[in-house]
Amino acid sequence: MFKPTKILVPTDFSSHADKALQAALDMAQEFKANLLLVHVVHETIRHCGGDYCLSDDLMRQMEEGVLSGARDALRKQLENFPQARNVQVTTEVRRGFPAEEIVKVQEEKGADLIVISPLGRTGLAKYFVGSVTSNVVKGATCSVLVIR
């Protein structure tokens, strides 16, 4: 029987991601596995708009603000799941293309299971070929459990 030891859960803070997180927490608790909750910041901040450009220092401050906000959101998301206290959970925020970064984290951290939702914030991912979930399934070197 497959018993995961390190479970990776990507989140976009949607209710769909919460379902995947709940399932992953249940499995982590049952199998005494570690859980890694990851958010990938995909949005890019524009350096210039029209005739006005932001300084490099201001750009760095804004980007750090986005990353810091994502870290706070991860902590708040976990607070909604009391059973997270019974599981060893680590969180991580990355920048880049979500599917690529999720697969990189899986490989770097040695996750042996990814638990992911097929739908994101808008719920429209099922209509797009090449969604984050399908690209994670294609690129991951471990098992992927898709939670609806």
C-alpha positions in Angstrom: 0.0 0.0 0.0 1.2 3.5 -0.9 2.0 5.5 2.2 3.0 9.1 1.4 5.7 10.7 3.6 5.7 14.2 2.2 2.5 15.7 0.6 2.7 18.8 -1.5 -0.5 21.0 -1.7 -0.5 23.9 -4.1 -3.0 26.6 -3.2 -4.5 29.7 -4.8 -6.5 30.4 -1.6 -9.8 29.4 -3.4 -12.5 27.2 -1.9 -11.4 24.5 -4.4 -7.9 24.6 -3.0 -9.3 24.3 0.5 -10.9 21.0 -0.5 -7.5 19.7 -1.6 -5.9 20.9 1.6 -8.5 19.2 3.7 -8.0 15.9 1.9 -4.2 16.3 2.2 -4.4 17.0 5.9 -6.6 13.9 6.4 -4.0 11.8 4.6 -1.1 13.4 6.4 -2.6 12.8 9.8 -3.5 9.2 8.9 -0.1 8.3 7.5 2.0 10.6 9.7 3.3 12.4 6.7 4.6 15.9 6.4 2.7 18.5 4.5 4.1 21.3 2.3 1.6 24.1 1.4 2.8 26.1 -1.6 1.5 29.3 -3.3 3.0 30.5 -6.5 2.7 34.2 -7.3 2.2 34.4 -11.0 1.0 38.0 -11.3 3.7 40.3 -12.5 4.0 43.9 -11.5 4.5 46.3 -14.4 7.6 48.4 -14.3 6.3 51.0 -16.7 2.9 52.2 -17.6 2.6 54.8 -20.3 5.2 57.5 -19.8 5.7 56.7 -16.1 8.1 54.1 -14.7 8.7 52.9 -11.2 12.2 52.9 -9.7 13.9 49.6 -9.1 13.7 50.1 -5.3 10.0 50.7 -5.4 9.6 47.6 -7.6 11.5 45.5 -5.1 9.3 46.9 -2.3 6.1 46.1 -4.1 7.3 42.6 -5.0 8.3 41.9 -1.4 4.9 43.2 -0.3 3.2 40.7 -2.7 5.3 37.8 -1.4 4.8 38.9 2.2 1.0 39.1 1.7 1.0 35.6 0.2 2.9 34.3 3.2 0.3 35.8 5.5 -2.5 34.3 3.4 -0.9 30.9 3.8 -0.9 31.3 7.6 -4.5 32.5 7.6 -5.6 29.6 5.3 -4.0 27.1 7.8 -5.9 28.7 10.7 -9.1 27.6 9.1 -8.0 23.9 9.5 -7.6 23.1 13.2 -6.3 19.6 12.4 -3.2 21.3 10.8 -1.9 21.5 14.4 -1.6 17.7 14.4 0.5 17.6 11.2 4.0 18.9 10.5 3.2 21.7 8.0 5.7 23.9 6.2 4.7 26.7 3.9 6.5 28.2 0.9 5.8 31.1 -1.5 7.4 31.1 -5.0 7.3 33.4 -8.0 6.9 32.2 -11.5 4.6 30.0 -13.6 2.5 27.9 -11.2 2.8 24.5 -12.9 6.5 24.8 -13.4 7.1 26.0 -9.8 4.9 23.3 -8.3 6.9 20.6 -10.2 10.2 22.2 -9.1 9.1 22.2 -5.5 8.0 18.6 -5.7 11.4 17.6 -7.1 13.5 19.8 -4.7 11.6 18.8 -1.6 11.2 15.2 -2.5 7.4 15.1 -2.2 5.9 11.8 -3.0 2.4 13.0 -3.5 0.8 16.1 -4.8 -2.8 16.8 -3.8 -4.3 19.5 -6.1 -7.7 20.8 -7.2 -8.6 21.0 -10.9 -10.3 24.3 -10.4 -8.8 27.6 -9.2 -10.1 31.0 -8.1 -12.3 31.5 -11.1 -13.5 27.9 -11.4 -12.9 28.2 -15.2 -9.7 26.0 -15.4 -11.7 23.1 -16.7 -12.4 25.0 -19.9 -8.7 25.7 -20.7 -6.3 23.2 -22.3 -3.0 23.3 -20.4 -4.4 24.3 -17.1 -2.1 24.3 -14.0 -3.4 21.0 -12.8 -3.0 19.2 -16.1 0.5 20.5 -16.5 1.4 19.4 -13.0 0.0 15.9 -13.7 2.2 15.8 -16.9 5.3 17.1 -15.3 5.4 15.6 -11.8 7.6 12.7 -11.0 5.4 11.5 -8.2 1.7 10.5 -7.8 -0.8 13.3 -8.2 -4.2 13.2 -6.6 -6.8 15.5 -8.1 -9.6 16.5 -5.6 -12.8 17.8 -7.0 
